Amino acid sequence: MSHAHLLSLCTCPDQPSAERLAEALVAEGLAACVNILPGAISVYTWEGRTERDTELVLLIKTTAARFDELQRRIVALHPYDVPEVIATPISHGLPAYLDWVSACTTH
């Protein structure tokens, strides 16, 4: 199976920003589906200090062809200066589901 499909991850500081971002990505055809998972505790270094925050994790299903646009849109809409935008290839999946992801992200 090709790596045409991606699972992208992004964290958000609160429910309203997570929902705004998820809805925009789906409405604009950059993602087929975005799951919002609450309750993540993130420990990270920022500006020389160790920080600890509660965040929400977005699981974004998209295609490799749309990733650059998706990344640009997240950066434009996100409240963080440097949002987490990473992706990993989906190596296996239900073919009908992956076809649906492709159909939703084709413009």
Secondary structure, DSSP 8 states (H G I E B T S, - for coil): --S-EEEEEEEESSHHHHHHHHHHHHHTTS-SEEEEEEEEEEEEEETTEEEEEEEEEEEEEEEGGGHHHHHHHHHHH-SSSS---EEEE-----HHHHHHHHHHT--
